[in-house]
Amino acid sequence: MNGNLVYEGEHDTQNDLFTHLEVSINHRVPPHFHRCIEIIYFLKGSASVIIDGEQFTFSENDIMFAKRCATHEIVYNNCETVLLVIPPKYSDDFEYIFQNTTIPACLSDKEFNKTLKSCFWHLSSRTETLDMVIKGYINIIIGKLFEHYPNTKIENKANIDLIIKVLNYIDKHYTEQITLDSISKYFGYNKYYFSRLFNQTIGENLNSYLNGVRLANLVKYARKTDKPNFLQLTMNFGFESFSTFYRVCYNKYGMSPRKVLQNKRLI
């Protein structure tokens, strides 16, 4: 398995747990990474997976654990799985652990894993809506996995580590006028090298990614407002002009900002 690395930024801009009960006959997920934890419970079938360059084979009642920023790609073979992509909102209780520690990517004690199966089912059924209940199930899953499986020290990759610092910086400063010159200087890199590294890792240029973050946050804020003033919000959220905001919104969703707000399935 090989291919260009993809950054799945949509997961990192969502606050809610992404969970999916999936049936995949023969399906390949290209190499990607994100800042969320990803856990897959294999109910049926098998899959070939590469995580941070190491290859594994998963089968019924195995669990895949991809730590934050782990690069991973998957080829499913007649699989039925429960997928969890867990944002920081639900994993912050373990933040102090995740900074330096992880568990194996392939969790293959099938009998033990079965004891957690009902937790995966509850989350995948989407019947639980209270944050405290959702977080409770996640705490059980992650807590039990860390208790049962050996803990190992995380080895950071220099390039990925830099990009994560950049993405975290953007999360905090996206309302400011960030440029390629200013951010590359802030992190101490030549702007041409920085630009090439960012484009290769994220799959889009800095300005495009930055405006995507601004758009996502603006829409979330606007949905909490009775009569959002888009012209004012454009300035508050860092866009250089209203026309830039409108273009970014239409390019991403194919509709006007007001129609995006009306469509609850978006963002």
SULGI-V894167 format. One record per residue. N is the residue number from 1. RES is the residue in three letters. D_LAST is the distance of its C-alpha to the last C-alpha in Angstrom with 2 decimals. Layout:
BEGIN
n={N;N}
res={RES;RES}
d_last={D_LAST;D_LAST}
END
This chain:
BEGIN
n={1;2;3;4;5;6;7;8;9;10;11;12;13;14;15;16;17;18;19;20;21;22;23;24;25;26;27;28;29;30;31;32;33;34;35;36;37;38;39;40;41;42;43;44;45;46;47;48;49;50;51;52;53;54;55;56;57;58;59;60;61;62;63;64;65;66;67;68;69;70;71;72;73;74;75;76;77;78;79;80;81;82;83;84;85;86;87;88;89;90;91;92;93;94;95;96;97;98;99;100;101;102;103;104;105;106;107;108;109;110;111;112;113;114;115;116;117;118;119;120;121;122;123;124;125;126;127;128;129;130;131;132;133;134;135;136;137;138;139;140;141;142;143;144;145;146;147;148;149;150;151;152;153;154;155;156;157;158;159;160;161;162;163;164;165;166;167;168;169;170;171;172;173;174;175;176;177;178;179;180;181;182;183;184;185;186;187;188;189;190;191;192;193;194;195;196;197;198;199;200;201;202;203;204;205;206;207;208;209;210;211;212;213;214;215;216;217;218;219;220;221;222;223;224;225;226;227;228;229;230;231;232;233;234;235;236;237;238;239;240;241;242;243;244;245;246;247;248;249;250;251;252;253;254;255;256;257;258;259;260;261;262;263;264;265;266;267}
res={MET;ASN;GLY;ASN;LEU;VAL;TYR;GLU;GLY;GLU;HIS;ASP;THR;GLN;ASN;ASP;LEU;PHE;THR;HIS;LEU;GLU;VAL;SER;ILE;ASN;HIS;ARG;VAL;PRO;PRO;HIS;PHE;HIS;ARG;CYS;ILE;GLU;ILE;ILE;TYR;PHE;LEU;LYS;GLY;SER;ALA;SER;VAL;ILE;ILE;ASP;GLY;GLU;GLN;PHE;THR;PHE;SER;GLU;ASN;ASP;ILE;MET;PHE;ALA;LYS;ARG;CYS;ALA;THR;HIS;GLU;ILE;VAL;TYR;ASN;ASN;CYS;GLU;THR;VAL;LEU;LEU;VAL;ILE;PRO;PRO;LYS;TYR;SER;ASP;ASP;PHE;GLU;TYR;ILE;PHE;GLN;ASN;THR;THR;ILE;PRO;ALA;CYS;LEU;SER;ASP;LYS;GLU;PHE;ASN;LYS;THR;LEU;LYS;SER;CYS;PHE;TRP;HIS;LEU;SER;SER;ARG;THR;GLU;THR;LEU;ASP;MET;VAL;ILE;LYS;GLY;TYR;ILE;ASN;ILE;ILE;ILE;GLY;LYS;LEU;PHE;GLU;HIS;TYR;PRO;ASN;THR;LYS;ILE;GLU;ASN;LYS;ALA;ASN;ILE;ASP;LEU;ILE;ILE;LYS;VAL;LEU;ASN;TYR;ILE;ASP;LYS;HIS;TYR;THR;GLU;GLN;ILE;THR;LEU;ASP;SER;ILE;SER;LYS;TYR;PHE;GLY;TYR;ASN;LYS;TYR;TYR;PHE;SER;ARG;LEU;PHE;ASN;GLN;THR;ILE;GLY;GLU;ASN;LEU;ASN;SER;TYR;LEU;ASN;GLY;VAL;ARG;LEU;ALA;ASN;LEU;VAL;LYS;TYR;ALA;ARG;LYS;THR;ASP;LYS;PRO;ASN;PHE;LEU;GLN;LEU;THR;MET;ASN;PHE;GLY;PHE;GLU;SER;PHE;SER;THR;PHE;TYR;ARG;VAL;CYS;TYR;ASN;LYS;TYR;GLY;MET;SER;PRO;ARG;LYS;VAL;LEU;GLN;ASN;LYS;ARG;LEU;ILE}
d_last={31.05;29.92;27.48;25.49;23.26;19.51;17.11;13.90;11.87;8.43;10.03;11.30;8.31;7.18;9.71;10.22;12.78;12.08;15.20;16.69;20.26;21.11;24.29;24.99;28.34;28.54;25.29;24.81;21.86;22.72;23.24;20.18;19.30;16.65;17.23;16.39;19.24;19.31;21.83;23.01;25.69;27.81;29.13;31.04;31.94;31.82;29.86;30.87;28.71;29.14;27.81;28.85;31.62;33.08;33.23;33.06;33.54;31.75;33.03;32.93;32.20;31.37;28.34;26.56;25.43;23.60;23.68;21.27;21.53;23.82;23.89;24.04;24.48;25.31;27.47;27.35;30.55;30.44;28.08;26.46;24.20;21.88;19.15;17.69;15.40;16.00;14.31;16.86;16.10;18.01;20.46;21.71;24.92;25.84;24.91;28.61;29.31;26.59;27.78;30.98;31.11;29.68;31.02;31.93;29.32;31.32;32.07;34.79;36.66;35.93;37.84;36.05;32.61;33.46;33.68;29.92;29.03;28.58;25.95;23.86;24.51;23.46;20.05;19.54;20.69;17.71;20.42;20.03;17.63;19.37;18.18;21.85;22.56;19.71;20.83;24.38;24.01;22.37;25.21;27.73;26.49;26.29;29.35;31.46;30.58;31.56;34.66;35.83;35.14;36.68;34.80;34.93;34.43;31.49;32.62;30.27;30.21;30.97;28.55;25.55;26.55;26.62;23.22;21.69;23.59;22.25;18.56;19.38;21.21;18.37;16.13;19.03;20.16;17.36;18.56;21.97;23.51;23.27;25.29;26.47;29.86;28.80;26.58;29.04;31.85;30.14;29.95;33.41;32.86;34.07;31.31;32.06;31.93;28.76;27.06;28.29;27.21;23.66;23.32;24.89;22.84;19.31;19.89;19.23;21.03;20.50;19.69;17.01;15.28;15.88;14.42;11.16;11.10;12.25;9.71;6.69;9.20;10.56;7.79;7.52;11.27;11.83;10.52;13.30;15.80;18.01;18.82;16.76;19.05;17.09;20.26;20.66;17.08;17.48;20.51;19.22;16.33;18.70;18.44;22.01;21.89;20.07;20.81;19.11;15.89;16.20;17.10;14.26;11.74;13.98;14.60;11.07;10.17;13.79;13.61;14.32;12.20;13.50;12.60;8.91;9.31;11.30;9.06;7.59;6.57;3.82;0.00}
END
